[in-house]
Amino acid sequence: MNVDRLRGDVEPFESELMEEFYRNYAGLKDDLETVAIYDKYAHLFSKEAIDLVRSSALGEEGVEDPRWPRYLLTFSTMGYVDSAVKHLTDKANSFESHSTVESDGEQIPYRMVPVKLRNEPDPEKRRALFELKLVETVKLNEVLLERIAGLHDLSTGLGFKNYWDLCTKLKGVDYKALEAELEEFTRRTESLYAEHITDALEKRAGVTLSEAWSCDIPYAFRGEEFDRYFEKDKLVDAFSRTLKGMGLDPDKRTNIELDLEERPKKTPRAFCAPIKVPEQVKLVIKPTGGWRDYDAFFHEGGHAWHFGNTKKDLPAEYRYLGDNSVTESFAFLFNYLTTNPLWLKEVLGMENPDAFVRFALVNKLMFLRRYGAKLVYELKLHNAKVTTDFGEVYRNCLQKALKFKHTDKHYLEDVDDGFYCAEYLRAWILEGQVREALVQEFGDDWFRNRKAGNYLKELWSYGQKYTADELVKTVGYAALDVDPLVDEIERTLKESG
């Protein structure tokens, strides 16, 4: 085995794995079966591969670009850890696929419960359905606890202090510095958030902040009064018109395929499946109605157009690996177009968008605080032996930042591998700076400017060759800076107050 063989197998592995995830989450097959794929490419995730990349490519002075060896080392090491718990990953995903919750004589798929909660106006019925879901969550936690304990043991077995140390050294992200920045963000927005979340819960969900649970939040931000603008049948057309305004005609991009078909076991959460970058990218959604359809579809559309416009001749490490904060930032860029007042007027015909913009921005502020709290929690989780006691740690971290009640039973289900919460946070920050650069260069209506489309195509073409810290410099900033994000929130919400 040599480094060239490892590099050559990155793409086929990623392609087969993503195809499997696509088929399961799109409702085309019941069970997620990744074990056979990991077994087929076991050499990619062996200690031999890790040692080989570390000793050869990383040590060669003649390597022209040092990025791909770092990404390959991260890929092999994280893959080694993930592969060792793959049977538990499959078991957890299959549990979610098969599990149902019985409510009022109806069998509700586990993955569809959040949709039901979003559309249930009665606080008592929401709480009852939420409690029924938690019965199944407790069962799922048995698998997740074993899985995350395995991740931790494997990290120390590789010579790292813990899973946190593994992620820090492989990804090169200072999580403590990010935590400090987000804690300052939380402090700075404290009173503004408390005022607006209280108002949203009382007026929209029929509960006070002290009474509210996390299950009340989806309904509080249902926003049914805006449904007439966010029509289910006009979703794809709105996205298409937006792209065409930037000179990005979707009709000419056969490599990006839409999957809008309704299937009983299709996850309600929109997703993008880059099966082969850039030749085959799936954009999947199960529309349920309302602004969240647009929010989710545009987010995943940002991913799809990033991957679909990546240069085909880039090494696989830059098309599939790298810093995921980059693709998430492009997803957020499209995502937040649906809150741009000019876009709302022009594309959706919303005469006075101010109320919706404020509504959406409160939701955004809540999520930023939520992910900041998740980072605080995960830094604790991944620095200790995991036990059920962490349920209370999770509850306290989330309640401190968000002010409404949380269950302790989501302490594992609400955790993504590899500190992905940090990648989201870095993406939010990067998106704020990229969007500010677009506005300065092309105006508030940059979304209808062909030059802006060309500007984005240039950024997309690099795939994930550059990290978020590097990419932000190409749009005119010295470093990632949360200020544009905070300024937007403070300016808009204080004006509305």
C-alpha positions in Angstrom: 0.0 0.0 0.0 1.2 3.5 -0.8 -0.2 7.1 -0.5 -1.2 7.1 -4.2 -3.5 4.2 -3.6 -5.0 5.8 -0.6 -5.6 9.0 -2.6 -7.1 7.1 -5.5 -9.7 5.4 -3.2 -11.0 8.5 -1.5 -13.5 9.3 -4.2 -15.0 5.8 -4.8 -15.4 5.4 -1.0 -17.1 8.7 -0.6 -19.3 8.1 -3.6 -20.5 4.7 -2.4 -21.1 5.9 1.2 -23.0 9.0 0.0 -25.2 6.8 -2.3 -26.0 4.6 0.7 -26.9 7.6 2.9 -29.0 9.1 0.1 -31.0 5.9 -0.4 -31.8 5.5 3.3 -32.6 9.1 4.1 -34.6 9.6 0.8 -36.8 6.7 1.9 -35.7 4.4 -0.9 -34.5 1.6 1.5 -35.2 0.9 5.1 -31.8 0.0 6.5 -28.6 2.0 6.4 -25.9 -0.5 5.5 -22.4 1.1 5.6 -20.5 -1.9 7.1 -19.9 -3.5 3.8 -18.6 -0.2 2.3 -16.2 0.4 5.2 -15.1 -3.2 5.0 -14.4 -2.8 1.2 -12.2 0.2 1.9 -10.8 -0.9 5.2 -7.3 0.0 4.1 -8.2 3.7 4.0 -8.9 3.6 7.7 -6.2 1.4 9.1 -3.4 2.3 11.4 -1.1 1.5 8.5 -2.7 4.2 6.4 -2.5 6.8 9.2 1.2 6.0 9.8 1.9 6.0 6.0 0.3 9.5 5.5 1.9 10.9 8.6 5.4 9.6 7.8 5.5 10.1 4.0 3.3 12.8 2.5 3.4 15.0 5.7 7.1 14.7 5.9 8.0 15.4 2.3 9.5 18.8 1.8 8.8 18.4 -1.9 5.0 18.3 -1.5 3.9 21.4 -3.4 0.6 21.9 -1.5 0.6 20.8 2.2 -3.2 20.9 2.4 -4.1 17.6 0.8 -1.8 15.5 3.1 -3.4 17.1 6.2 -6.9 16.5 4.8 -6.0 12.9 4.0 -4.6 12.3 7.5 -7.8 13.7 9.0 -9.9 11.5 6.7 -8.0 8.3 7.5 -7.9 9.0 11.3 -11.5 10.1 11.7 -12.4 7.2 9.4 -10.5 4.8 11.5 -12.5 5.9 14.5 -15.9 6.0 12.6 -15.2 2.6 11.0 -14.7 0.9 14.4 -18.2 1.9 15.5 -19.9 1.6 12.1 -22.2 -1.3 13.2 -23.5 1.0 16.0 -24.0 3.9 13.5 -26.0 1.6 11.2 -28.0 0.3 14.2 -28.9 3.9 15.4 -29.9 5.0 11.9 -32.0 1.9 11.3 -33.7 2.4 14.7 -34.7 5.9 13.6 -35.9 4.5 10.3 -38.1 1.8 11.8 -39.2 3.4 15.0 -42.7 4.8 15.3 -44.7 6.7 18.0 -48.3 6.0 18.5 -50.5 9.0 19.2 -54.3 9.1 19.1 -54.3 5.9 17.2 -51.9 7.1 14.6 -48.5 5.5 14.0 -46.1 8.4 13.5 -42.5 7.6 12.1 -39.9 8.7 14.6 -38.3 11.1 12.1 -41.7 12.8 11.4 -42.4 13.7 15.0 -40.7 17.1 14.7 -43.0 17.9 11.8 -46.0 17.0 13.9 -44.8 19.2 16.8 -44.3 22.1 14.4 -47.9 21.9 13.3 -49.6 21.2 16.7 -51.3 24.4 18.1 -52.2 22.8 21.5 -49.4 23.1 24.1 -50.6 20.1 26.1 -50.8 17.9 23.0 -47.3 19.0 21.9 -45.9 18.1 25.3 -47.7 14.7 25.3 -46.4 13.8 21.8 -42.9 15.0 22.9 -43.0 12.7 25.9 -44.0 9.7 23.7 -41.1 10.4 21.4 -38.7 10.5 24.4 -39.7 6.9 25.3 -38.1 5.9 22.0 -35.2 8.3 22.5 -34.3 6.5 25.7 -34.0 3.2 23.7 -31.9 5.0 21.0 -29.6 6.4 23.7 -28.5 2.9 24.7 -27.0 2.5 21.2 -25.6 6.1 21.1 -24.0 5.8 24.5 -22.1 2.7 23.5 -21.1 4.4 20.2 -19.8 7.6 21.7 -17.9 5.7 24.4 -16.3 3.8 21.6 -15.2 7.0 19.8 -13.6 8.2 23.0 -11.7 4.9 23.7 -10.5 4.8 20.1 -9.2 8.4 20.4 -7.0 7.6 23.4 -5.9 4.4 21.7 -4.5 6.5 18.9 -2.4 8.5 21.3 -4.6 11.5 21.7 -5.6 12.8 25.2 -9.3 12.5 24.3 -11.8 13.0 21.4 -11.6 16.8 21.8 -7.8 16.6 21.4 -8.1 14.4 18.4 -10.5 16.8 16.6 -8.4 19.9 17.6 -5.2 18.4 16.2 -6.6 17.0 13.1 -8.9 19.9 12.1 -6.6 22.7 13.4 -9.5 24.5 15.1 -9.1 26.2 18.5 -12.4 25.2 20.1 -11.8 27.1 23.3 -11.2 30.3 21.5 -14.4 29.8 19.5 -16.2 29.0 22.7 -15.0 32.3 24.2 -16.1 34.2 21.1 -19.6 32.7 21.2 -19.9 33.2 24.9 -19.3 36.9 24.3 -21.9 36.8 21.5 -24.3 35.2 24.0 -23.6 37.8 26.6 -23.9 40.7 24.1 -27.3 39.5 22.8 -28.7 38.4 26.2 -31.4 41.1 26.8 -32.3 41.4 23.1 -32.8 37.6 22.9 -34.8 37.4 26.1 -37.2 40.2 24.9 -37.9 38.7 21.5 -38.0 35.0 22.4 -40.5 35.9 25.2 -42.7 37.7 22.7 -42.5 34.9 20.2 -43.5 32.2 22.7 -46.4 34.2 24.2 -47.9 35.4 21.0 -47.2 32.4 18.8 -47.1 29.3 21.0 -49.4 30.3 23.9 -46.8 29.7 26.6 -44.6 32.0 28.7 -40.8 31.7 28.7 -40.8 30.0 32.1 -43.4 27.5 31.0 -41.9 26.7 27.6 -40.2 23.5 26.5 -38.0 22.9 23.5 -40.9 21.1 21.9 -42.8 24.5 21.8 -40.2 26.2 19.7 -41.0 24.5 16.3 -44.6 25.7 16.6 -43.6 29.2 17.9 -41.6 29.6 14.7 -44.1 27.9 12.4 -45.0 31.3 11.0 -48.3 30.2 9.4 -49.3 33.8 8.7 -46.5 33.9 6.1 -47.6 30.6 4.3 -49.3 32.4 1.5 -46.0 33.8 0.3 -44.0 30.5 0.8 -46.2 28.3 -1.3 -45.1 24.7 -1.6 -45.7 24.5 -5.3 -43.6 27.6 -6.0 -40.5 26.6 -4.1 -38.5 25.2 -7.0 -39.5 28.1 -9.3 -38.3 30.6 -6.6 -35.0 28.9 -6.4 -34.6 28.6 -10.1 -35.5 32.3 -10.7 -32.9 33.3 -8.0 -30.2 31.3 -9.8 -31.1 32.8 -13.2 -30.9 36.3 -11.7 -27.2 35.6 -11.1 -26.7 34.0 -14.5 -26.6 30.5 -13.0 -29.2 28.7 -15.1 -30.3 25.5 -13.4 -31.8 24.1 -16.6 -28.2 23.8 -18.0 -26.9 21.9 -14.9 -27.8 18.3 -15.4 -25.3 17.3 -12.7 -27.6 18.6 -10.0 -30.7 16.5 -9.6 -33.8 17.3 -7.6 -35.5 14.7 -5.6 -38.9 16.1 -4.5 -40.9 12.8 -4.5 -43.0 12.1 -1.5 -42.1 8.8 0.2 -43.4 7.6 3.6 -40.0 7.0 5.1 -38.2 10.0 3.5 -36.7 12.2 6.1 -38.5 15.6 6.5 -35.1 17.2 6.8 -33.8 18.5 3.5 -30.3 17.3 2.5 -27.7 17.4 -0.2 -26.0 14.2 -1.3 -22.8 14.9 -3.3 -22.5 11.4 -4.7 -19.9 12.3 -7.2 -18.4 15.8 -7.1 -19.2 17.6 -9.3 -20.9 15.1 -11.7 -23.7 13.8 -9.6 -25.2 15.9 -6.8 -28.6 15.1 -5.3 -30.8 17.9 -3.7 -33.5 16.2 -1.6 -36.5 17.6 0.3 -39.8 16.4 1.5 -41.9 19.7 1.4 -44.3 20.1 4.3 -45.3 23.7 3.7 -44.3 27.2 4.9 -41.2 29.2 5.2 -39.1 26.4 6.5 -39.4 24.6 3.2 -37.7 27.6 1.5 -35.2 28.0 4.3 -34.2 24.3 4.1 -34.3 24.0 0.3 -32.2 27.1 -0.2 -29.7 25.9 2.4 -29.2 22.6 0.7 -29.3 24.3 -2.7 -26.3 26.3 -1.5 -24.5 23.0 -0.8 -25.6 21.6 -4.2 -24.4 24.5 -6.2 -21.1 24.6 -4.3 -20.4 20.9 -5.0 -21.9 21.1 -8.5 -19.5 24.0 -9.5 -16.4 22.5 -8.0 -13.6 22.0 -10.5 -13.6 18.5 -11.7 -9.8 18.3 -12.0 -9.2 19.1 -8.3 -7.7 16.3 -6.2 -10.4 14.3 -4.4 -9.2 15.7 -1.1 -10.4 19.2 -2.2 -13.7 17.9 -3.6 -14.8 15.7 -0.7 -12.7 16.5 2.3 -11.3 19.7 3.9 -13.1 22.2 6.2 -16.9 21.7 6.1 -17.4 25.2 7.4 -16.8 26.3 3.8 -19.7 24.4 2.2 -21.9 25.3 5.2 -21.2 29.0 4.7 -22.4 28.8 1.1 -25.5 26.9 2.3 -26.2 29.7 4.8 -25.6 32.3 2.1 -28.5 30.9 0.0 -30.4 30.0 3.1 -30.5 33.7 4.3 -31.5 35.0 0.9 -35.0 34.0 2.0 -34.8 36.8 4.6 -33.5 39.5 2.3 -36.2 42.2 2.1 -35.4 42.9 -1.6 -35.6 39.2 -2.5 -38.8 38.8 -0.6 -40.4 41.6 -2.5 -39.1 40.7 -5.9 -39.3 36.9 -5.9 -42.2 36.2 -3.5 -44.2 39.4 -3.9 -44.1 40.2 -0.2 -45.2 43.8 -0.1 -44.0 44.6 3.5 -41.3 42.1 4.5 -40.3 43.8 7.8 -42.4 41.5 10.0 -41.1 38.3 8.4 -37.5 39.5 8.5 -37.7 40.2 12.2 -39.4 36.9 12.8 -36.7 35.0 10.9 -33.9 36.9 12.6 -35.1 36.0 16.1 -35.1 32.4 14.9 -31.5 32.8 13.6 -30.4 34.4 16.9 -31.9 31.5 18.8 -30.0 29.0 16.7 -26.7 30.8 17.1 -27.1 30.8 20.8 -28.2 27.2 20.7 -25.1 26.1 18.8 -22.9 28.2 21.1 -24.4 26.2 24.0 -23.9 22.9 22.1 -20.2 23.8 21.8 -19.9 24.5 25.5 -21.6 21.2 26.2 -19.6 19.1 23.7 -16.3 20.4 25.1 -17.4 19.0 28.4 -18.7 15.8 26.9 -15.6 15.0 24.9 -13.2 15.7 27.8 -14.5 13.0 30.2 -15.9 9.5 30.5 -19.4 9.6 29.1 -22.2 8.4 31.4 -25.9 9.1 31.6 -25.0 11.9 34.1 -24.2 14.1 31.0 -28.0 14.4 30.5 -28.1 17.0 33.2 -25.0 18.7 31.9 -26.7 19.0 28.5 -29.9 20.3 30.0 -28.1 23.0 32.0 -26.0 24.2 29.1 -28.9 24.5 26.7 -31.3 26.1 29.3 -28.7 28.7 30.3 -28.4 30.0 26.8 -31.9 29.6 25.6 -34.0 30.2 28.7 -36.7 27.6 28.0 -36.7 24.0 29.3 -34.9 21.1 27.8 -35.1 17.3 28.4 -31.9 15.6 29.6 -32.7 12.7 27.2 -31.4 14.5 24.1 -27.8 14.6 25.5 -26.6 12.1 22.8 -29.1 12.5 19.9 -28.3 16.2 19.8 -24.5 15.6 19.2 -22.9 15.3 15.7 -19.5 13.7 15.3 -16.3 15.7 15.0 -17.5 18.9 16.7 -19.7 19.6 13.7 -21.4 22.3 15.8 -18.2 24.3 15.6 -18.2 23.9 11.8 -21.7 25.4 11.7 -20.6 28.3 14.0 -17.6 29.0 11.8 -19.8 28.8 8.8 -22.3 31.4 10.2 -19.4 33.7 10.9 -17.9 33.2 7.4 -21.3 33.7 5.7 -21.8 37.0 7.4 -18.5 38.2 6.0 -19.0 36.8 2.5 -22.5 38.4 2.3 -21.1 41.7 3.5 -18.4 41.5 0.8 -21.1 40.8 -1.8 -23.2 43.7 -0.7 -20.2 46.1 -0.7 -19.2 45.0 -4.2 -22.6 44.5 -5.9 -25.2 46.1 -3.7 -28.1 44.8 -1.5 -29.6 43.2 -4.6 -26.5 41.1 -5.4 -28.7 38.1 -6.0 -29.8 39.5 -9.3 -26.4 40.5 -10.5 -24.5 38.2 -13.0 -21.2 39.5 -11.7 -22.1 38.3 -8.3 -22.9 34.9 -9.8 -19.4 34.8 -11.4 -17.9 35.8 -8.1 -19.5 32.9 -6.4 -18.7 30.5 -9.1 -15.0 31.4 -8.6 -15.3 30.7 -4.9 -17.2 27.5 -5.4 -14.7 26.2 -8.0 -12.1 25.6 -5.3 -14.3 23.1 -3.5 -12.9 22.9 0.0 -9.3 23.3 -0.9 -9.1 26.4 1.5 -10.2 26.5 5.1 -12.7 29.1 6.3 -9.8 31.0 7.8 -8.1 31.1 4.4 -11.2 31.7 2.3 -12.3 34.7 4.4 -9.0 36.5 3.4 -9.9 36.2 -0.3 -13.0 38.3 0.3 -11.1 41.1 2.0 -10.9 40.2 5.7 -7.9 39.5 7.9 -9.7 36.7 9.9 -13.0 35.2 10.8 -15.0 37.9 12.7 -18.4 37.6 14.3 -19.1 41.3 14.2 -21.0 41.5 10.9 -23.3 38.8 12.2 -23.9 40.6 15.5 -24.3 44.0 13.9 -27.0 42.7 11.6 -29.0 41.1 14.4 -28.6 44.1 16.8 -29.5 46.7 14.1 -32.6 44.9 12.8 -34.1 43.8 16.1 -33.3 47.0 18.0 -35.0 49.0 15.2 -38.1 46.8 15.5 -38.1 47.3 19.3 
